[in-house]
Amino acid sequence: MAEDLTLIKEGTKEEKYISLIPQIEGLLYGESNRIANFANISAALKEGMNFFWVGFYLVDSDDELVLGPFQGPVACTRIKKGKGVCGTCWEKEEALIVPNVDEFPGHIACASASKSEVVLPVKKEGKTIAILDVDSSKPDDFDEIDAQYLQQIVDLID
């Protein structure tokens, strides 16, 4: 598959995801390297959905995540389990939608321009191996539509 995306400039959030997911699936097809796949997913989501920041934090030990492939401004390199939005997602092993990061207890401000966030665990064989982290520069920018379609993308990861 060509590495060019066909992007919908106009349309609903849902229409953009519906158009983007098969293209991401095509980018992942036949590629077994997770880092390469995380990088392409990050780039496709950043470009296709115009997110402020999108990337992955990888489980590095029993209690710490380390920054993986991402698109956007520089980010925090390490996050402890249970700390911040990503560490809490990892600890709870569930998706989190945060309408206002400034109101999230213990939020780690990697970029002050980030105002809302959605994070999802990436699981393999029932175990969390990474966290998909998506940030917006607008408050209350994420909802269940994002969680639903981002989950479909996370489920594509081998």
Protein Blocks (a to p, Z undefined) as FASTA:
>chain_A
ZZbdcddfbdcfklmmmmmmmmmmmmmgopabfklmmmmmmmmmmmmnopabdcddddfb
fkbccddddedddddfbdcehiajklmmmmnopacddfblklpghiacfblkbmbdcddd
ddeehiafbdcddddfbehkbcfklmmmmmmmmmmpZZ
